[in-house]
């Protein structure tokens, strides 16, 4: 079985609500055909048919030879909105996503969107999305309008996710307070990977992975720069404690914590993929496409793993599907 763990769906009902409530908060849709989603002062991406048409998505999966796809909400997510507005957006998204999964249970799995900047509301929606709607896990952003994922207010969320044995997929959002990264679309090329790296480091240094040892957390885009900075992050932990008195909440082995992460394989540069294997092992890599965004390519995502000469066929088969089932909690 071939499973794509990193893909996005933006249902029409969700986008219609976003268009209605977003403008006072700097999020809007243009009147173009197809419309562009405007966020942080730029045209962030175009809302083409591929973002919402499930039949078109199924055809794409068939052409690429992909059996199943895990769907989640991507940028700009909902943290820009006041909590009650964000909750309404999440409920609409999760309801629509659950309908798709129920219609095609063998082809799609769904990760719930949550208003994580309002933890009480997020916990209630988590219970509804998983318990009532049957979604398979949670998708979160790398920061909540500047609040980081190791913030103490999120402890009840991490505790509940671990108790429910749910996978968490972490996707980058533009670093809060850095609009200059939109020059040359540096947000896509550089901002996203390094935002993911910062989020991962904070989950490690903040002790979140240590306090919740059963958490399954997958980082988008091959973990950002984490495969290349593994030694630096371990060094920073030691030097920060011994020479600068940094207040780490982690107390254990930082490199062991790094190896707790899962990475998707959205990097088409073989040395980078090899670095990902070296960082967390082939057992922790899962196929990703970033569909339907232009930075990803579903066919190529599959083809490049199948042709990856640095791994034996058995490991390539795990990356193409078996590891994803373990990440989702469907095979142990």
Secondary structure as UniProt FT lines:
FT   STRAND          3..8
FT   HELIX           12..21
FT   HELIX           23..25
FT   STRAND          27..29
FT   STRAND          36..39
FT   TURN            40..41
FT   STRAND          42..46
FT   HELIX           49..51
FT   HELIX           54..64
FT   STRAND          68..72
FT   TURN            75..76
FT   TURN            79..80
FT   HELIX           83..103
FT   TURN            104..107
FT   STRAND          108..113
FT   TURN            116..117
FT   HELIX           119..127
FT   HELIX           128..132
FT   STRAND          137..141
FT   STRAND          143..144
FT   TURN            145..146
FT   STRAND          147..148
FT   TURN            149..150
FT   HELIX           152..154
FT   HELIX           155..164
FT   STRAND          167..171
FT   TURN            176..177
FT   HELIX           179..185
FT   HELIX           187..191
FT   HELIX           192..205
FT   TURN            206..207
FT   HELIX           208..211
FT   TURN            213..214
FT   STRAND          216..219
FT   HELIX           220..223
FT   TURN            224..225
FT   HELIX           226..244
FT   HELIX           254..258
FT   TURN            259..260
FT   STRAND          262..264
FT   HELIX           270..280
FT   HELIX           282..284
FT   STRAND          285..286
FT   TURN            294..295
FT   HELIX           298..306
FT   TURN            309..310
FT   HELIX           313..317
FT   HELIX           318..322
FT   HELIX           323..328
//
